[in-house]
Amino acid sequence: MQASGNSTGLPWLAGLEAELSAQAASGQLAHALLIHGERGVGRRRLAAWLAQRILGSDRPVWLAESAPDTALHPDLHPAVPEEGKPLPVERIRELIDFMLMSAYSGGARVAAICPAESMRRAAANSLLKILEEPRPDSYLLLAAENIQPLPATIISRCRLVRIPAVSRNKAMNWLESQAQGVEWDNAMRLAGGGPLWAQELHARKMDERASAMAAQLGALEKRRATPAEVAGAWKDIPMRFWCDFLFRCAYRRVHDWMLAENSAYTRRFSRLPVQARQEMIRRSFAHLDAIMECRRAEGFSANAELAAAVLLQSWFGGFCART
């Protein structure tokens, strides 16, 4: 297996790079690896580097929107779903056909699936054929944020490579090395600590957009806007982003009710009858559950704007205060 000079360029992945490189050099690399970790920690970057390492090539693994005609290595087959759609079983069957062919270069063949959790049951079951009977010098790389949707039969046949959360210091140092003079705190908070996701959010000005979204929630609580109006204003925002934003806002509100000191929300909440407080807490946790359910449906929702309008009903006229 030929060595490549490429690296991910992400310092927090250096240990995993060294470990996987040593396994590749010694012939101990597993035939199927499931690389997983939170959004923005470099799952795709690590999978791309490993594919290049296996093939001894610097060619890209994922086609970029800016260069859709880029030639990939002939012994590399990436499987990526269309935007907002699950990965169809036909794409997995194409991947299997590719893996069963002989390598053009006479060396290894590599297939990559990202995000792996976009496979529906039929696609995942079809993948078992190549996992149960891997060909020599064939490697399957799966990258996933959340492995829970994957069948246990898939997970058990892969070597799990977990990318741990990135420490704030490492994340901030890396971000500042990429763009000096940028205030990264808000983007990092919105990204949940994933530096690559924080970088993307800042590039798309979503850290600025969040301030406007908070004002729209305030208008909703004061009945100066309707759920449909706010959902319409958010229709160009990625579903994942507004789900995470709503969850943080709702969780913070519950915290302010119950735990915050000298909070106006705490004082108002404490003056309510016990039964009313219990009912608001019940509604708020039901709301948090509904947000998480909506978040899990990201990419499979037929109408994200309608989903947002339904969730925003809990904010109209006061967070979870309606009967």
N, C-alpha and C positions, 0 to 999 in steps of 0.2 A: 504494500500500500504506500504510494508515493506521498511524501510530505509536501505541504504547501506553506508558503510564507504568510498567508492571510491570517488575520485574527479578527475577532468581533469588534475590537476597538472599545469595548466596554470593560473597564478595570475590574468590576465586581464579578465578571465571568472568568477571570484569569485562572482561578483554581479549577473550575470545571473544564476549561480548555486544556489545561495541562493533564488532567486526569483522562479525558477522552482521547487526547492525542497519544498518551502512553499506551492506552488500550489498543488504539488503532495500529500503532507501531509494532506491538507485540502479538497482533492477531487475536486479541481477546475482546475485541469490540462486539457487543451483542448485535444480532441481526435485526432486531427491532428495538427502537428506543422511543420512549414517550417523554418528551421534554415538557415540563409544566411549571407554571409559576404565575404570579399576578400580572395583570396587564401593565405593560411598560417596563418589564425587567429584562427583555431581550430574548424571548423564546425563539422567535423567527430568526433573529440574528445568530443565535447559537446553532440552530438547525442548519442555516445556510452555511455557516463556517464549517460545520462538521461534514456536510455534503461535499464542500470544496476540498476539505482535508482528505476524505476518502478517495475522491476522484483525482486528486492532485491537480486541480484546476482552479483558476481564478474567475471562471465565468459565473454570472449571477445565478441564483437558484430561483428567485421569484421575479417574474416579469414586472417591471415598473410601469405605471401609467404613462410616464414621460417617454418610455422607450419600449412600447409593446412588441416591437419586431426584433428585439434583442435575441440573438441565437443562444440557446441554452446548450449545455453539454449533451451530446447524443445519448449518453448513458445516465441521464438524469430526467426524472419525470415528476414534476410537482402537480399536486391535485389541490386546487383551491376553488371554493364555491363562488358562484356569482354573488354580487352584493345583495345582501338581504335574503339569500336563499340557502337551503340546506345543500350539502354535497350529495348529489344524486348517485344512486347505485351504479349507473352507467359509467361514471368517472372512476369508480373503484374497479370495475371490470376492465376498463382500459389500463389502469395501473397494474392489475394482475397480469394482463397480457404482456405488458412491457417487462415486468419482472421475470416472466418465464422465457423471454428471448435471451439470446447470447449477447454479451456486451460487444459493442462496436470496437472498442479499444482493446478487447481481450482481457480487460481487468474486471473491476466491480461495476455493479449497477446500483443506483440509489433512487428511491422514490420518497417523496415527502408529502405529508398531508397537513394542512393548516387552514383553519383551526380544526383539530381532530374532532372536537365536540359538535361540529356541524354535520357529522354523519348521522343519518337516521338509522333505525334498527336494521333495515334491509342492507344498507351500505356497510354497516359494521359487521354484520354476519357474513357478507360476501368477502370481507377482508380476511376473515379467519383462514381461508384457504391458503393464502400466502404466509400467514403467521404460523400455521401448523406444520407446513412443509416448505421451509425457506430453501431457496437454491443457494449453492455455494457462492460466495462473493456477491451476495445481494443484501442490501440494507434498506430498512424502512424507518423513516424518521417521522414521528407524529409530534406536532406541537399543539398544546392545549392550555388554556387558562384554567379550565375547570374539568377535572377528569371524572367527576361524579356522573355526568350523563352517559359516559362510555360504558358498555357492557363489561362485566367482570371478566368475561372470556377474552376480551381485548387487552385489558389492563394486565391480567396475569401472564400474558405471553410477551410482554414488553419489559425491558429494563427501564425502570422509572428514573428519570433525571430531573430532580426538583431544583429550580432556581429559587433560592431563598429571597426574602424581602431585602431590598437594598437599604442600608443604613442612611439616615438623613445626611450625614456628613459626606459620605461617598457620592450620594445623588447630587447634592448641591455643588460639590467640587467639580463633578463631571459637567453639570449644566453650565456652571460659570466658565468652564474651559471651552464650551461650545459657543457661548455668546456672553461676552462680558458686559456689565452695566445693566443687565436685565434683572428685574425684581421677580425672583422665581417662587417666592413663598406661596402666593395665591395659586399659581399653577400646580405646585406640588401638593397643596391641600386638596385641590379639585381632582388631581390624578390619584389620590390615595397613596402617594409615595412612589409611584412608578416613574422614574426619570424620563424614559422615552415617551410615555404618554403625556407627561407634563410638558415636554418639548413640543409635542404635536398640538396640545391644547393652546399653548402660547402662540404657536405659529398661526393657528386658526383664530386667534383672538378670543378664545372661549373663556379665558380668565377675566377678560373685560365684560364679556356677555353675561357672566354669572351675576354681576352687580345689577344689571337690568332685570334679570330673572327674579332676583330677590325683591326688587321693587314691585314687580308684577304680582308676586305672591302676596305682598302687603296690600296691594290694591284689591286683590281677590278677597282677602279677609275683611276688608272694609266695604265690600260689595260695590266697589267702584269699577270692577271688571267682572266678567263672567268666566266660568271654566272654559267655555268654548272659545272665547276671545283670547285667553292666555294660551290655550293649546294651539290655536292658530298662529300665534306669535312665535311659538316654539317649533313649528312644523319643519323648519330647516335645520334644527339642532339634532344631532345624533341621539337616538333613543337611549343609548347607554348613558350618555352624558346627563340628560334630564332625569333619568331614573336615579342615578347616583346623587344628583343635586337634591332631588326631592327627599331621598332617604336621609341625607345629612341634615336637611332643614327639619324634617319631622323628628329625627332622633334628638336633635338639639332642643327642640321645643319640649319634648318629654323630659329631657334632662333639666331644663329650666323650671318646669312645673314641680319636679320632685326633689331636686338636689341643689339647685343654684341658690346662693345666698344673695339677698338684696336685689332680687330680680323682680321686675314689674310683673312678669308672668307668674312667678311663684306666689306673689302677694295676691293677685287676682284669683289664682287657682285655689289657694288656701281658704278663701272666703266662700267658696262654693259648698253646697251641702255634700255630705259624704257620698251619697248615691250618685250625684252628678259627677263628682270627681272620678268615681269608679267607672262610670259609663264612658267618660272621656278617655280614660286610660285604656279601656277595652277597645274603643274605636281607634285610638292612636296605634296600638299594636296590630290591629287588623289592617290598618293603613300601611304600616311597615311591611307586613306580610304581602299585601297586594303589590307594593312596589317591587319587592324581590321577585314575585311571580312574573311581573311585567318585564323585569330585567332579564330573567331566564328566557323569556320569549323573544329577546332581541334577535333580529335577523329572521324571525319567523312570523312576525306580526303583520297582518294584512293592512292594518290601519293604525299607525303609531299616533296620529293626531287624535283619533277617537279614544285610544287607550289613555293618552294624557288627559283628555277632558274628563274621563271617568275618575281618574285618580284625583284630579284637582277639585272635584266635588267636595272632598273632605276639608278643603281650605276655605270654601266659600262662606263668608259670614263669620269666620272664626275657626281656627284649626280644630277639627273633630268636636265642635261644640253643638252641632245640629242634631236634632232628634230625628 
